[in-house]
Amino acid sequence: MMADHGWNRSSSSKLNFKIRYKPFLGFAFSMRYRRPKYLTCTSLFIFLLLFSLSPAVQGRASHDIPWDESENAKTADLIKKRISEAGSPPKIRIGKEFIHDTVMLDRFYSRRGFRPAWAGANGSLAQAYALVKAIEDSRNEGLTPDYYHLKNIESLLAGIREGAAKDGPSFETMADLDLLLTDAFLLLSCHLSAGCVNPVTLDAEWHAGRETVDVSSILEKALEDDLIEETLIKLLPSQYGYSRLRQALAHDRKIAERGGWPAVSTGPSLKKESFDRRVIELKKRLIASGDLTPEEDESGELFDETLEQAVIRFQEQHGLDADGVAGPATLKAINVPVQARIRQIELNMERLRWIPRDLGQKYIIVNIADFKLDLFENGHTNMSMKVVVGKNYWHTPVFSAVMTYLELNPYWNVPKNIMVREIIPKMSKDPDYLAKNNLKVIWEGQGRIEVIDPEALDWSLASAKNFNYKLRQDPGPQNPLGRIKFMFPNRFNVYLHDTPVKNLFSKNVRAFSHGCIRIEKPMELAEYLLKRDPSWTQERIQAAIDDGRNKAVRLPQPIAVYILYLTAWVDEAGRLNFREDVYDRDIQMDKALGKRPPAP
């Protein structure tokens, strides 16, 4: 049966058009007529009208096939049969590929009586081609189009076009195409909205709440509104510079297409007033990445002030000492190939897909890899400060929580693992260790707290499992938590806090803690968080600290805290930043994203 857009004149006009459509190639057709010597006026009008169609209408027409509702009903029977015979665990194989989520597929088709979703009322496959375009464009998001049945779908569409030119496509082919398209949309929409990799299975320390969406309902609505591409675009992250990172990905890919950037030869450090052939290499490298313009290169082998400023900018964007000297660390970062940077961008776009779409009007982000805290208000940075995070073997976990109160002059309740690994061994060497460090043994129970004589306990038997006491350090200037602790209850017992050890903030790499996060400006943060309560002035906060007694203060307005791990991002000034992978999480991510989604 011909689709409504086709031209099938009656025998009285002696004209019979048959149109063969090809995707992405504009409008192609062949004519068969019974009177080849001339065209009637009517047929000439139709012929001219056909060529006067707008590109949009022509594009829509080129996706139509001879198909009607009765044929959809037969296809529905095949779809139902394929799903019902999937077995347990359910598996549906089409060509060389498996359907990824048969359960979700069953749910989607059951709600629509197993009617095919992708062949329109008049045989239009426009939405199928829209999905093909969206799958191809997923590369712009750092995804792999082949993961979404792209080749299989294109092969089936090619077969359908050939069938349409003859006797029409088979019901089996249409059923297979429908199942693949639906599975591709469900998988792609899930990946765009929540990431390709489950952060919990990839990395047990990544527990940021992944947003879940009803992708089945989203597909139904997208098909109803004829908005496949637009719907998928709306699923993309809208927060924390995702779109800027996508632009950076496109920029670096263009650099890669031009051959990448040149390396700088090994040798001594290069600095202002250096005269070296390697200075030319350095300039070419920075020009290739856009960190230096060709117009600024006027000094040949001389390392001038302009180059020094370009090196400083590069160092700032890579978390290095911004001294303008191209030393070992700077040259190491400069010589990272563009393909490695492209992959780093892709990995961090995936991480941004893991975090909630709506971060709120006010929120705190701690980027572990950047050793930095930023407080955002209405989408802009209101406050920034350095932080110290967990050591390589005491990783700070990634998670989100809500800060509800702070403590002035906090106690330090020593975690059991620190007590067993570090403090008890020190006690065996120095019996007075607890007293020297103002540590007390505490027993809690029945609503009371009791201080225990440490000499009454057999410390040789103490372990993280069987030690039923706590070690607690009283508030004071040497308390590891400093004078202020910021609380956002979480199962990791991680929080932000002051520290008596201020010198560590001067270092570039600040991974020295046991997992908690030491902050550079605790007083400024406390003032900001309490400013909605006019009774808590700066003077009152300082007076309460000077008093020395422990005091909990509820925040007038709770604030969300997101502990993230990002090694690439674009800042508010539009500068692409990279950081070292201090916890080797990029390596794990790269392996996980390099694997095809598993077959059922």
ROKOLFI-683589 format. One record per residue (C-alpha): residue number from 1; x, y, z. Coordinates in steps of 0.02 Angstrom, whole numbers. Example, Ala and Ser with C-alpha at 12.3 -4.5 7.8 and 13.67 -1.06 7.14 Angstrom:
BEGIN
<r 1; <615; -225; 390>>;
<r 2; <684; -53; 357>>;
end
This chain:
BEGIN
<r 1; <0; 0; 0>>;
<r 2; <69; 170; -48>>;
<r 3; <88; 305; 83>>;
<r 4; <-17; 462; 68>>;
<r 5; <130; 566; 11>>;
<r 6; <163; 454; -140>>;
<r 7; <97; 493; -312>>;
<r 8; <-12; 353; -381>>;
<r 9; <-122; 425; -516>>;
<r 10; <-271; 331; -585>>;
<r 11; <-262; 249; -755>>;
<r 12; <-364; 391; -830>>;
<r 13; <-218; 510; -811>>;
<r 14; <-99; 375; -874>>;
<r 15; <31; 435; -746>>;
<r 16; <109; 326; -612>>;
<r 17; <251; 390; -503>>;
<r 18; <352; 276; -394>>;
<r 19; <469; 360; -270>>;
<r 20; <622; 281; -194>>;
<r 21; <690; 370; -40>>;
<r 22; <867; 378; 26>>;
<r 23; <911; 454; 195>>;
<r 24; <1027; 604; 215>>;
<r 25; <1042; 623; 25>>;
<r 26; <903; 746; -3>>;
<r 27; <760; 693; -114>>;
<r 28; <792; 553; -239>>;
<r 29; <662; 469; -348>>;
<r 30; <630; 374; -508>>;
<r 31; <479; 389; -622>>;
<r 32; <381; 258; -714>>;
<r 33; <248; 321; -833>>;
<r 34; <139; 239; -961>>;
<r 35; <148; 383; -1085>>;
<r 36; <332; 427; -1092>>;
<r 37; <318; 553; -1232>>;
<r 38; <234; 693; -1134>>;
<r 39; <157; 746; -968>>;
<r 40; <-20; 807; -944>>;
<r 41; <-49; 979; -869>>;
<r 42; <-107; 900; -707>>;
<r 43; <44; 788; -694>>;
<r 44; <158; 934; -738>>;
<r 45; <82; 1035; -596>>;
<r 46; <112; 891; -476>>;
<r 47; <290; 872; -540>>;
<r 48; <327; 1056; -510>>;
<r 49; <241; 1054; -341>>;
<r 50; <348; 907; -290>>;
<r 51; <508; 1004; -322>>;
<r 52; <442; 1162; -239>>;
<r 53; <422; 1076; -71>>;
<r 54; <526; 1155; 67>>;
<r 55; <679; 1057; 127>>;
<r 56; <590; 1018; 290>>;
<r 57; <441; 942; 201>>;
<r 58; <553; 850; 80>>;
<r 59; <655; 783; 226>>;
<r 60; <497; 721; 311>>;
<r 61; <433; 642; 151>>;
<r 62; <597; 552; 121>>;
<r 63; <570; 454; 282>>;
<r 64; <400; 381; 233>>;
<r 65; <365; 202; 180>>;
<r 66; <209; 114; 116>>;
<r 67; <131; 63; 282>>;
<r 68; <-37; 77; 370>>;
<r 69; <-123; 37; 535>>;
<r 70; <-172; -139; 484>>;
<r 71; <10; -179; 455>>;
<r 72; <53; -102; 624>>;
<r 73; <-67; -226; 705>>;
<r 74; <26; -373; 629>>;
<r 75; <192; -298; 685>>;
<r 76; <121; -280; 861>>;
<r 77; <88; -467; 866>>;
<r 78; <269; -501; 821>>;
<r 79; <334; -379; 952>>;
<r 80; <228; -462; 1085>>;
<r 81; <288; -633; 1030>>;
<r 82; <471; -581; 1035>>;
<r 83; <454; -511; 1211>>;
<r 84; <349; -655; 1280>>;
<r 85; <472; -784; 1213>>;
<r 86; <624; -694; 1284>>;
<r 87; <647; -828; 1417>>;
<r 88; <717; -814; 1592>>;
<r 89; <825; -718; 1614>>;
<r 90; <749; -627; 1466>>;
<r 91; <857; -613; 1310>>;
<r 92; <810; -542; 1141>>;
<r 93; <940; -550; 1004>>;
<r 94; <924; -450; 844>>;
<r 95; <1062; -479; 719>>;
<r 96; <1224; -486; 817>>;
<r 97; <1162; -379; 962>>;
<r 98; <1057; -409; 1117>>;
<r 99; <922; -295; 1182>>;
<r 100; <997; -212; 1336>>;
<r 101; <843; -198; 1447>>;
<r 102; <707; -322; 1405>>;
<r 103; <614; -286; 1566>>;
<r 104; <600; -100; 1526>>;
<r 105; <555; -144; 1347>>;
<r 106; <413; -256; 1408>>;
<r 107; <350; -118; 1522>>;
<r 108; <349; 9; 1380>>;
<r 109; <260; -101; 1253>>;
<r 110; <137; -174; 1379>>;
<r 111; <74; 1; 1417>>;
<r 112; <38; 30; 1232>>;
<r 113; <-36; -142; 1193>>;
<r 114; <126; -189; 1102>>;
<r 115; <87; -68; 961>>;
<r 116; <245; -21; 865>>;
<r 117; <309; 149; 917>>;
<r 118; <413; 211; 773>>;
<r 119; <309; 193; 613>>;
<r 120; <189; 339; 601>>;
<r 121; <9; 330; 545>>;
<r 122; <59; 357; 363>>;
<r 123; <215; 252; 369>>;
<r 124; <326; 396; 423>>;
<r 125; <494; 347; 496>>;
<r 126; <543; 527; 532>>;
<r 127; <559; 495; 718>>;
<r 128; <668; 343; 685>>;
<r 129; <787; 452; 584>>;
<r 130; <780; 585; 719>>;
<r 131; <840; 454; 843>>;
<r 132; <978; 400; 723>>;
<r 133; <1035; 582; 717>>;
<r 134; <1031; 593; 908>>;
<r 135; <1132; 433; 923>>;
<r 136; <1262; 501; 802>>;
<r 137; <1266; 664; 901>>;
<r 138; <1296; 570; 1064>>;
<r 139; <1480; 575; 1015>>;
<r 140; <1473; 760; 1060>>;
<r 141; <1433; 707; 1239>>;
<r 142; <1584; 594; 1247>>;
<r 143; <1478; 439; 1218>>;
<r 144; <1501; 298; 1093>>;
<r 145; <1362; 292; 961>>;
<r 146; <1392; 107; 924>>;
<r 147; <1332; 65; 1100>>;
<r 148; <1156; 113; 1045>>;
<r 149; <1129; -12; 903>>;
<r 150; <1176; 119; 773>>;
<r 151; <1246; 3; 639>>;
<r 152; <1106; -124; 663>>;
<r 153; <973; 12; 651>>;
<r 154; <1050; 88; 496>>;
<r 155; <1060; -84; 415>>;
<r 156; <876; -117; 449>>;
<r 157; <827; 55; 384>>;
<r 158; <924; 22; 225>>;
<r 159; <834; -143; 205>>;
<r 160; <666; -59; 234>>;
<r 161; <703; 71; 101>>;
<r 162; <744; -66; -23>>;
<r 163; <587; -160; 25>>;
<r 164; <482; -4; 6>>;
<r 165; <542; 10; -173>>;
<r 166; <478; -166; -207>>;
<r 167; <341; -248; -107>>;
<r 168; <361; -154; 58>>;
<r 169; <460; -205; 213>>;
<r 170; <424; -367; 303>>;
<r 171; <333; -370; 469>>;
<r 172; <483; -456; 548>>;
<r 173; <600; -316; 493>>;
<r 174; <482; -182; 558>>;
<r 175; <465; -272; 725>>;
<r 176; <654; -288; 742>>;
<r 177; <679; -105; 699>>;
<r 178; <548; -50; 824>>;
<r 179; <626; -151; 965>>;
<r 180; <801; -88; 927>>;
<r 181; <746; 94; 915>>;
<r 182; <652; 83; 1080>>;
<r 183; <797; -2; 1169>>;
<r 184; <918; 126; 1097>>;
<r 185; <813; 272; 1157>>;
<r 186; <791; 197; 1331>>;
<r 187; <977; 164; 1349>>;
<r 188; <1033; 331; 1276>>;
<r 189; <909; 431; 1382>>;
<r 190; <970; 340; 1538>>;
<r 191; <1151; 376; 1494>>;
<r 192; <1120; 560; 1455>>;
<r 193; <1023; 589; 1616>>;
<r 194; <1118; 480; 1740>>;
<r 195; <1280; 422; 1659>>;
<r 196; <1338; 266; 1569>>;
<r 197; <1424; 188; 1718>>;
<r 198; <1346; 153; 1886>>;
<r 199; <1462; 247; 2003>>;
<r 200; <1430; 123; 2143>>;
<r 201; <1490; -27; 2045>>;
<r 202; <1632; 68; 1963>>;
<r 203; <1699; 141; 2123>>;
<r 204; <1631; 93; 2293>>;
<r 205; <1676; 265; 2358>>;
<r 206; <1565; 359; 2236>>;
<r 207; <1394; 371; 2316>>;
<r 208; <1325; 533; 2243>>;
<r 209; <1139; 509; 2217>>;
<r 210; <1107; 470; 2035>>;
<r 211; <949; 547; 1970>>;
<r 212; <823; 420; 1909>>;
<r 213; <696; 463; 1775>>;
<r 214; <553; 364; 1702>>;
<r 215; <630; 346; 1529>>;
<r 216; <484; 239; 1471>>;
<r 217; <361; 381; 1501>>;
<r 218; <483; 505; 1427>>;
<r 219; <490; 404; 1266>>;
<r 220; <300; 392; 1256>>;
<r 221; <285; 581; 1273>>;
<r 222; <426; 613; 1148>>;
<r 223; <341; 503; 1018>>;
<r 224; <173; 584; 1049>>;
<r 225; <244; 759; 1028>>;
<r 226; <361; 711; 885>>;
<r 227; <509; 781; 984>>;
<r 228; <638; 643; 994>>;
<r 229; <796; 748; 977>>;
<r 230; <728; 891; 1083>>;
<r 231; <679; 771; 1223>>;
<r 232; <852; 693; 1230>>;
<r 233; <935; 864; 1232>>;
<r 234; <830; 913; 1384>>;
<r 235; <899; 763; 1478>>;
<r 236; <1076; 831; 1471>>;
<r 237; <1150; 905; 1630>>;
<r 238; <1120; 1091; 1644>>;
<r 239; <1229; 1126; 1796>>;
<r 240; <1409; 1159; 1843>>;
<r 241; <1476; 1198; 1670>>;
<r 242; <1427; 1040; 1575>>;
<r 243; <1392; 1135; 1414>>;
<r 244; <1558; 1227; 1429>>;
<r 245; <1647; 1061; 1448>>;
<r 246; <1558; 998; 1292>>;
<r 247; <1623; 1149; 1197>>;
<r 248; <1798; 1114; 1261>>;
<r 249; <1783; 935; 1198>>;
<r 250; <1738; 998; 1023>>;
<r 251; <1883; 1122; 1029>>;
<r 252; <2013; 991; 1076>>;
<r 253; <1945; 868; 948>>;
<r 254; <1976; 998; 813>>;
<r 255; <2154; 1017; 876>>;
<r 256; <2172; 828; 865>>;
<r 257; <2106; 830; 686>>;
<r 258; <2243; 954; 642>>;
<r 259; <2375; 836; 710>>;
<r 260; <2373; 884; 894>>;
<r 261; <2501; 994; 979>>;
<r 262; <2690; 972; 972>>;
<r 263; <2791; 911; 1120>>;
<r 264; <2928; 1012; 1204>>;
<r 265; <3096; 923; 1210>>;
<r 266; <3168; 871; 1378>>;
<r 267; <3297; 984; 1455>>;
<r 268; <3325; 1112; 1592>>;
<r 269; <3188; 1228; 1654>>;
<r 270; <3141; 1372; 1541>>;
<r 271; <3106; 1542; 1617>>;
<r 272; <3106; 1727; 1577>>;
<r 273; <3264; 1781; 1484>>;
<r 274; <3305; 1601; 1435>>;
<r 275; <3374; 1590; 1259>>;
<r 276; <3347; 1414; 1194>>;
<r 277; <3281; 1327; 1037>>;
<r 278; <3158; 1238; 1153>>;
<r 279; <3076; 1408; 1183>>;
<r 280; <3014; 1399; 1003>>;
<r 281; <2943; 1225; 1039>>;
<r 282; <2857; 1291; 1194>>;
<r 283; <2779; 1434; 1097>>;
<r 284; <2717; 1318; 959>>;
<r 285; <2640; 1206; 1091>>;
<r 286; <2549; 1348; 1177>>;
<r 287; <2492; 1423; 1012>>;
<r 288; <2421; 1254; 958>>;
<r 289; <2314; 1242; 1115>>;
<r 290; <2260; 1424; 1109>>;
<r 291; <2358; 1477; 1264>>;
<r 292; <2464; 1595; 1159>>;
<r 293; <2419; 1687; 999>>;
<r 294; <2535; 1691; 847>>;
<r 295; <2536; 1881; 859>>;
<r 296; <2615; 1867; 1032>>;
<r 297; <2761; 1765; 965>>;
<r 298; <2886; 1898; 914>>;
<r 299; <3043; 1850; 1010>>;
<r 300; <3106; 1691; 927>>;
<r 301; <3210; 1588; 1046>>;
<r 302; <3196; 1717; 1186>>;
<r 303; <3083; 1679; 1334>>;
<r 304; <3002; 1850; 1353>>;
<r 305; <2872; 1923; 1471>>;
<r 306; <2728; 1879; 1354>>;
<r 307; <2777; 1697; 1357>>;
<r 308; <2798; 1704; 1545>>;
<r 309; <2619; 1764; 1564>>;
<r 310; <2557; 1626; 1449>>;
<r 311; <2650; 1496; 1554>>;
<r 312; <2574; 1569; 1713>>;
<r 313; <2399; 1554; 1639>>;
<r 314; <2436; 1374; 1589>>;
<r 315; <2499; 1335; 1764>>;
<r 316; <2345; 1411; 1846>>;
<r 317; <2233; 1306; 1735>>;
<r 318; <2327; 1147; 1782>>;
<r 319; <2342; 1174; 1969>>;
<r 320; <2529; 1204; 1964>>;
<r 321; <2641; 1332; 2050>>;
<r 322; <2604; 1488; 1947>>;
<r 323; <2783; 1551; 1943>>;
<r 324; <2801; 1570; 1754>>;
<r 325; <2943; 1444; 1749>>;
<r 326; <2924; 1295; 1631>>;
<r 327; <3000; 1170; 1752>>;
<r 328; <2980; 979; 1761>>;
<r 329; <2799; 981; 1825>>;
<r 330; <2743; 1112; 1699>>;
<r 331; <2831; 1026; 1553>>;
<r 332; <2753; 861; 1604>>;
<r 333; <2579; 939; 1594>>;
<r 334; <2622; 1028; 1430>>;
<r 335; <2676; 863; 1350>>;
<r 336; <2514; 770; 1390>>;
<r 337; <2446; 726; 1216>>;
<r 338; <2285; 806; 1158>>;
<r 339; <2201; 634; 1144>>;
<r 340; <2233; 606; 1330>>;
<r 341; <2155; 774; 1370>>;
<r 342; <2006; 733; 1259>>;
<r 343; <1979; 572; 1357>>;
<r 344; <1997; 666; 1521>>;
<r 345; <1859; 785; 1466>>;
<r 346; <1747; 639; 1417>>;
<r 347; <1772; 556; 1587>>;
<r 348; <1723; 713; 1680>>;
<r 349; <1570; 743; 1572>>;
<r 350; <1516; 571; 1631>>;
<r 351; <1545; 623; 1813>>;
<r 352; <1436; 777; 1789>>;
<r 353; <1297; 663; 1726>>;
<r 354; <1301; 576; 1895>>;
<r 355; <1259; 727; 2002>>;
<r 356; <1083; 799; 2027>>;
<r 357; <1018; 914; 1891>>;
<r 358; <956; 1043; 2017>>;
<r 359; <1091; 1087; 2142>>;
<r 360; <987; 1224; 2223>>;
<r 361; <1010; 1413; 2232>>;
<r 362; <1146; 1398; 2363>>;
<r 363; <1265; 1253; 2378>>;
<r 364; <1442; 1205; 2421>>;
<r 365; <1551; 1104; 2304>>;
<r 366; <1713; 1026; 2363>>;
<r 367; <1818; 963; 2218>>;
<r 368; <1935; 835; 2292>>;
<r 369; <2052; 835; 2141>>;
<r 370; <2066; 1025; 2147>>;
<r 371; <2087; 1034; 2338>>;
<r 372; <1961; 1176; 2337>>;
<r 373; <1792; 1227; 2408>>;
<r 374; <1674; 1342; 2313>>;
<r 375; <1513; 1413; 2382>>;
<r 376; <1388; 1453; 2244>>;
<r 377; <1242; 1572; 2255>>;
<r 378; <1123; 1597; 2107>>;
<r 379; <1244; 1507; 1992>>;
<r 380; <1398; 1611; 2034>>;
<r 381; <1544; 1582; 2151>>;
<r 382; <1519; 1681; 2311>>;
<r 383; <1666; 1613; 2410>>;
<r 384; <1817; 1502; 2377>>;
<r 385; <1950; 1426; 2486>>;
<r 386; <2083; 1291; 2488>>;
<r 387; <2050; 1124; 2570>>;
<r 388; <2151; 975; 2630>>;
<r 389; <2077; 806; 2584>>;
<r 390; <2112; 623; 2620>>;
<r 391; <2278; 540; 2586>>;
<r 392; <2298; 414; 2446>>;
<r 393; <2259; 274; 2568>>;
<r 394; <2123; 373; 2663>>;
<r 395; <2019; 430; 2515>>;
<r 396; <1889; 563; 2544>>;
<r 397; <1728; 485; 2478>>;
<r 398; <1615; 565; 2347>>;
<r 399; <1438; 597; 2406>>;
<r 400; <1310; 733; 2438>>;
<r 401; <1221; 785; 2598>>;
<r 402; <1139; 935; 2680>>;
<r 403; <1231; 1041; 2808>>;
<r 404; <1114; 1081; 2951>>;
<r 405; <1223; 1143; 3094>>;
<r 406; <1399; 1186; 3148>>;
<r 407; <1494; 1160; 3310>>;
<r 408; <1603; 1286; 3396>>;
<r 409; <1746; 1213; 3498>>;
<r 410; <1710; 1035; 3440>>;
<r 411; <1763; 876; 3524>>;
<r 412; <1862; 755; 3418>>;
<r 413; <1793; 580; 3431>>;
<r 414; <1935; 475; 3363>>;
<r 415; <1875; 352; 3228>>;
<r 416; <1909; 172; 3278>>;
<r 417; <2018; 136; 3128>>;
<r 418; <2131; 284; 3171>>;
<r 419; <2134; 230; 3352>>;
<r 420; <2186; 51; 3311>>;
<r 421; <2307; 92; 3169>>;
<r 422; <2391; 247; 3239>>;
<r 423; <2356; 291; 3420>>;
<r 424; <2368; 121; 3508>>;
<r 425; <2540; 84; 3430>>;
<r 426; <2598; 255; 3494>>;
<r 427; <2530; 215; 3667>>;
<r 428; <2636; 57; 3675>>;
<r 429; <2791; 165; 3650>>;
<r 430; <2734; 306; 3764>>;
<r 431; <2615; 265; 3909>>;
<r 432; <2581; 451; 3933>>;
<r 433; <2529; 478; 3751>>;
<r 434; <2344; 502; 3794>>;
<r 435; <2377; 629; 3931>>;
<r 436; <2502; 726; 3825>>;
<r 437; <2375; 742; 3685>>;
<r 438; <2225; 781; 3796>>;
<r 439; <2139; 618; 3745>>;
<r 440; <2014; 534; 3860>>;
<r 441; <1935; 361; 3859>>;
<r 442; <1746; 380; 3857>>;
<r 443; <1607; 255; 3889>>;
<r 444; <1433; 301; 3829>>;
<r 445; <1275; 212; 3879>>;
<r 446; <1108; 226; 3968>>;
<r 447; <1103; 411; 3930>>;
<r 448; <1265; 454; 4017>>;
<r 449; <1449; 479; 3977>>;
<r 450; <1586; 411; 4090>>;
<r 451; <1773; 445; 4083>>;
<r 452; <1873; 282; 4103>>;
<r 453; <2048; 264; 4173>>;
<r 454; <2153; 205; 4023>>;
<r 455; <2264; 100; 4136>>;
<r 456; <2114; -6; 4181>>;
<r 457; <2101; -72; 4003>>;
<r 458; <2201; -207; 3913>>;
<r 459; <2250; -111; 3755>>;
<r 460; <2334; -262; 3678>>;
<r 461; <2162; -337; 3646>>;
<r 462; <2088; -180; 3569>>;
<r 463; <2027; -189; 3389>>;
<r 464; <1903; -93; 3284>>;
<r 465; <1774; -230; 3312>>;
<r 466; <1788; -269; 3497>>;
<r 467; <1836; -101; 3575>>;
<r 468; <1677; -31; 3652>>;
<r 469; <1750; 132; 3712>>;
<r 470; <1787; 296; 3627>>;
<r 471; <1939; 406; 3625>>;
<r 472; <1892; 588; 3633>>;
<r 473; <1995; 746; 3630>>;
<r 474; <1927; 898; 3720>>;
<r 475; <1907; 1065; 3630>>;
<r 476; <2062; 1170; 3623>>;
<r 477; <2193; 1249; 3512>>;
<r 478; <2275; 1081; 3472>>;
<r 479; <2114; 989; 3434>>;
<r 480; <2132; 918; 3255>>;
<r 481; <1962; 991; 3211>>;
<r 482; <2015; 1166; 3259>>;
<r 483; <1883; 1284; 3325>>;
<r 484; <1738; 1252; 3205>>;
<r 485; <1661; 1095; 3132>>;
<r 486; <1527; 1100; 2994>>;
<r 487; <1406; 955; 3002>>;
<r 488; <1309; 873; 2861>>;
<r 489; <1262; 701; 2932>>;
<r 490; <1320; 557; 2822>>;
<r 491; <1367; 375; 2842>>;
<r 492; <1550; 411; 2808>>;
<r 493; <1567; 525; 2960>>;
<r 494; <1651; 653; 2848>>;
<r 495; <1633; 839; 2879>>;
<r 496; <1717; 1008; 2850>>;
<r 497; <1822; 1077; 2991>>;
<r 498; <1954; 1200; 3046>>;
<r 499; <2131; 1140; 3082>>;
<r 500; <2276; 1197; 3191>>;
<r 501; <2398; 1145; 3052>>;
<r 502; <2386; 1293; 2934>>;
<r 503; <2549; 1271; 2839>>;
<r 504; <2479; 1130; 2730>>;
<r 505; <2370; 1255; 2637>>;
<r 506; <2526; 1327; 2555>>;
<r 507; <2556; 1164; 2461>>;
<r 508; <2484; 1129; 2288>>;
<r 509; <2440; 947; 2320>>;
<r 510; <2345; 939; 2485>>;
<r 511; <2303; 757; 2517>>;
<r 512; <2351; 739; 2700>>;
<r 513; <2194; 703; 2802>>;
<r 514; <2109; 543; 2859>>;
<r 515; <1961; 576; 2745>>;
<r 516; <1881; 730; 2823>>;
<r 517; <1902; 899; 2740>>;
<r 518; <2004; 1036; 2822>>;
<r 519; <1957; 1209; 2761>>;
<r 520; <2064; 1365; 2746>>;
<r 521; <1936; 1496; 2801>>;
<r 522; <1819; 1421; 2933>>;
<r 523; <1774; 1587; 3012>>;
<r 524; <1722; 1664; 2846>>;
<r 525; <1616; 1513; 2805>>;
<r 526; <1533; 1515; 2977>>;
<r 527; <1491; 1700; 2960>>;
<r 528; <1413; 1672; 2789>>;
<r 529; <1309; 1522; 2845>>;
<r 530; <1244; 1615; 2999>>;
<r 531; <1214; 1785; 2919>>;
<r 532; <1026; 1755; 2906>>;
<r 533; <1021; 1752; 3095>>;
<r 534; <1064; 1932; 3145>>;
<r 535; <1102; 1878; 3323>>;
<r 536; <1256; 1783; 3264>>;
<r 537; <1373; 1926; 3224>>;
<r 538; <1559; 1903; 3194>>;
<r 539; <1590; 1966; 3371>>;
<r 540; <1470; 1839; 3447>>;
<r 541; <1547; 1695; 3350>>;
<r 542; <1721; 1745; 3409>>;
<r 543; <1661; 1766; 3588>>;
<r 544; <1584; 1592; 3587>>;
<r 545; <1748; 1520; 3521>>;
<r 546; <1848; 1612; 3653>>;
<r 547; <1732; 1543; 3787>>;
<r 548; <1806; 1371; 3749>>;
<r 549; <1648; 1271; 3779>>;
<r 550; <1572; 1156; 3648>>;
<r 551; <1418; 1232; 3569>>;
<r 552; <1308; 1172; 3426>>;
<r 553; <1229; 1308; 3318>>;
<r 554; <1089; 1265; 3198>>;
<r 555; <1100; 1351; 3029>>;
<r 556; <955; 1470; 2991>>;
<r 557; <952; 1395; 2816>>;
<r 558; <1022; 1221; 2777>>;
<r 559; <1138; 1210; 2628>>;
<r 560; <1177; 1065; 2511>>;
<r 561; <1356; 1001; 2505>>;
<r 562; <1424; 905; 2356>>;
<r 563; <1590; 817; 2375>>;
<r 564; <1648; 785; 2196>>;
<r 565; <1801; 720; 2105>>;
<r 566; <1830; 817; 1944>>;
<r 567; <1995; 818; 1851>>;
<r 568; <1931; 927; 1707>>;
<r 569; <1808; 1071; 1704>>;
<r 570; <1782; 1244; 1629>>;
<r 571; <1777; 1385; 1757>>;
<r 572; <1664; 1538; 1757>>;
<r 573; <1796; 1635; 1660>>;
<r 574; <1784; 1507; 1520>>;
<r 575; <1955; 1429; 1555>>;
<r 576; <1978; 1242; 1534>>;
<r 577; <2057; 1168; 1691>>;
<r 578; <2143; 1001; 1717>>;
<r 579; <2204; 920; 1877>>;
<r 580; <2308; 768; 1922>>;
<r 581; <2213; 607; 1954>>;
<r 582; <2269; 595; 2135>>;
<r 583; <2160; 443; 2176>>;
<r 584; <2183; 354; 2007>>;
<r 585; <1996; 363; 1977>>;
<r 586; <2015; 419; 1796>>;
<r 587; <2102; 253; 1761>>;
<r 588; <1954; 156; 1830>>;
<r 589; <1831; 267; 1735>>;
<r 590; <1923; 245; 1572>>;
<r 591; <1915; 56; 1587>>;
<r 592; <1730; 58; 1631>>;
<r 593; <1680; 176; 1491>>;
<r 594; <1783; 76; 1367>>;
<r 595; <1672; -76; 1390>>;
<r 596; <1513; -103; 1292>>;
<r 597; <1354; -107; 1396>>;
<r 598; <1340; -289; 1453>>;
<r 599; <1222; -409; 1367>>;
<r 600; <1086; -482; 1478>>;
end
